[in-house]
Amino acid sequence: MPDSHEFPNDDDAIDKALRIAELQAELAQLTGEALHPHLAEDDEIDPADSWKAGLDAIEADHSMPLYDILQLRRKFIPKPLARIQGSIDLLENLWLLLYALASIRIFIEETDHLSDAELYALLLNKLLPQNSTLLPINSNWNCRYSICDICDEHDPRQTCYLRYYADESMRAEIAHEYPGSPLPPKEEPPYDRDAFLPSF
């Protein structure tokens, strides 16, 4: 979870995984509900029923801000950025939020270009106010948000994606399709977080 670009040995990765497990337990204690190993609420349910329930919710436009869904489903309220005290407090609250989102089937990706503070601020100010469908519990539907897409929302050149996440094949395809638009230089993201994010 630290904002380090690389991990010098396996012990660091193990320590990071253990800390994530501790945060999962803390989130479960805060919300009063245990988090399953796969994080989301997918008790046995007929796949066809699950699919239909999700479609019905989407068609009925049962939506509300993600912030409200977290409170409704998990009784979870993220700590405001102004109340964060120091890097450890920031780190813990960032990962609590990431796992709280995963527990309602909201999965975050492409975050390695942002520091912990930048990512937490973006989640609070840009992601959580967005409306999302209030899917039935056990619907088995998942939703993925690319943080890079949010950063590129008003950038038709997709600078974030092309700089940090597009592979050479994709960069070549974009360069061929838009020959008049120079690509941003390819860079390695400065942080190493994505490999540890909750996923489905």
N, C-alpha and C positions, 0 to 999 in steps of 0.2 A: 503493500500500500504506500510506502514512501515514494516521493517523486524522484526516484533514481532511474537513470537511463538503462542501467544494466545491473544484474545481480552477480556478485563475484563468486558465489558458490551456492551449492544446493541448500545449505542450512538457511540462507536468507529466504529462499522460496518456501521452505518448510515453515519457518517462523511466520511468514506472511499468511500462509494457508491456515495456520493455527489461530492467528489473530482474527482472520475472517470468521472462523468457526466461533470464536468468542463473541464477535459482534452479532452473529446469527442468534446465539443464545440470548444476548442482551436484548435484541429486537423482540424475540419471543417473549421475554419477561415483560418488556414495556407494553406489548400489545395484548398479553394474556393468552396468546395462542401459540402453540408449538409450530415451528417451521419444519416441514418435511424436507428430507434430503434434496428433493427436486424443487423445493421452494414454493411451488404453486399448488393450488387446491384442485388436485385432479383425482379425487376418489373414483372408484370404478363407476363408469357411466357408459351407456351405450353410445358409441361414436356417432351414429346417425342422429340420436337425440341431442348430443352435444353440439353437433354441427348446426342443426336446425335452430337450437336455442340461441346460438350465437348470431345466426343470420336474422332471426326474428328481432333480436335486440338492435342490430345494426339498422334494419329496415324501419324499425319504430323510432330510431334516432334517440335512444335512451342514452344521452351523453351528459357529461358534466366535467368540470376541470379535474385533472389528475389529483390536484391537491385535495379536493373534496372526496374523491374516490378513496384516497389513502385514509382519510379520517373515517369514512363510512365503513370500509372493509377491514381496516387494520387498527383503527383508533390511533393512528400515527400522525403526529404533527411535526414536521421538520423544524429544527431549531433555526430561528432567523440568523442571517449572517452577522448582524450587528451584535448578537449575543455569543458568538464564537470567541473563545479565549485561547489563542495559541494554536500551534500546528497540530498537537495531539488531539485537542478537542475538535479541530476541523477534520482531521483524518477519521476520527470515530464517527462523527455525524455524517460525513460523506458516505461512508460504507454502510451505515445504518439506513440511509436514504436509498442507496442502490439496492440493498436487500429488501427493503420494504416495497420498493417498486417491483422487484422480481417476484415477490410473494403475491402480487396482484397481476402477474403475467406481463409486466412491462419490463422489457430488457433493453439495456443501454449498450451501445457499441461505438467504436471509433472515438475514443476519448484521449488517446495517448499524446495528442498535441497540446492538451491543456494541463495546467497545474491543478493541484487539488482545490485551491481557492477559486480559480477560474471555472472549473467544472461545477463546483458546488453553487456558485453564483448563477451559472447558466441554468442548472437544474431548477433552482428556486424561481428565477426570474423569467425564464423562457419556456421550460418544459412543463412544470407543474401547473401554470395557468392555462395550458392548452386543453381543450375539450377532448375527451376520449369516450368511446362507447362504454357504458356501464354493462358489461357482459354478465350473464348469470353466473353464480358460483358454480364451479365444476364444468364450465363450458369448454374447457380445454383449448381455448383460443389463446394465442400469444401475440404480443405486439412488440415490434422492435423499433427503437429510435436510434438513428445515427446522429451522434452529436456533431459530426462533421457536416451533415446535411443542414442542421440547425444553424451552424456557423456560416454556411454557404447560402442561407435562405434568400438573401438579397444580392447574391453574387452570381451572375449568369455564367461566369467562367469556372465556377466550382473550384476555386483556388485551394481551399483546405483539402478537399478530396484528392485533387491532382498532385498536390505537393506532398502529402503524407501517406496516402492509402492506396492510390491507384498503382497497379503493377505496370511494368513496361509495356505489356501488350495493350492495356487499356489506354495508357498515355499515347501510344502510337496510333491507336484507333481514333482518339479525340483529335490528335494533331492532323491526321489525314482528313477528318470530317470538317475541321475548322482551320484550314491552312493559314488564314490571316490572323489567327489569335495565338500568340506565343504561349507556350505552357510555362507555368512556374517551375523553378528548378526543383528536382526531386530531393527531398530531405527525409532523414529518419526522424520519427517523432521523438521529442526530448524526454518523454516519460514512459514508464513501463507499467501499465495498469490493465490494459484490455485482457491480457491472458488470465487475469484473476477475477474478471467480472462474472457475476452469476449468469448462467445461460440455461437454455432449455434443451 
